Amino acid sequence: MPGPFDFIGKNGYDQGFCECFKDPGCCLCACFLPCCMVGSVQGQIDDAHFNIWSCCCMPVSIYRIRKYVRYTYGIGESEDGAMCGSVCCPCCAIVQDAHELKHRKRIGGLFGKKKEEVKEEEPAAQAEPQKV
């Protein structure tokens, strides 16, 4: 059962909701250029460089990103908690989600690599081909 929203605790995330200052670059971007931050994170989730449509309605986009992160990684935050975090402090919410995506190696950083570039390289074939 998902837990209630917790501003101090981690609630299944790697970083707490109010720990956005651990990454000053993301924090500043979310505070002063939230449209760019949301567009970049949503674009990387969608396997694109930037999602311009997410800038049109940022609160909905932030909630959608939060919902994606929760369901993809099985984070035990309630639906009400995700909505509350997205509406009450969207900057903290998007920074927490961007950090979680980076931490889980879904994307290679905020404005970094696409997920195809971050995939682990396949190990080289160990066995030599048999001669006939």
C-alpha positions, 0 to 999 in steps of 0.5 A: 500500500503506498504511503502518504506524502512525506516532505522530509523522508525518501518514500522509496526515492533515492533522494528526499523531496526537499534535498534538491540542493544536493544538485545545485545545477538541477535546482537552479534550472528548476527554479529559474528555467522550469520549462527547460527542465521539464521539457528536457526530462520529459524529452529524455523519457520519450527518447527525444532531446526535448519535449516542447509540448510539456512546456505548455502545461507544466503542472500536468507534465510534472505530475506525468513525469512523477507518475512515470517514475513511480510506476517504472521503479515501484516507488511507494508514494500514493497518488495523492502524494504525487499530486501534492508534491507536483502542485505544492512544490513543482521545483522540488518534484522535478528535481527529485524525479530527474535525480531518480532517473539519473540514479537509476541510469535511465538517462545519462544526466539532465541534458546528457546522453540518450538511454541508448548511449547509456546502455551497458556494452554487450560482453564480447564473445568468449568462445572461439568459433569451431573449425570444421 
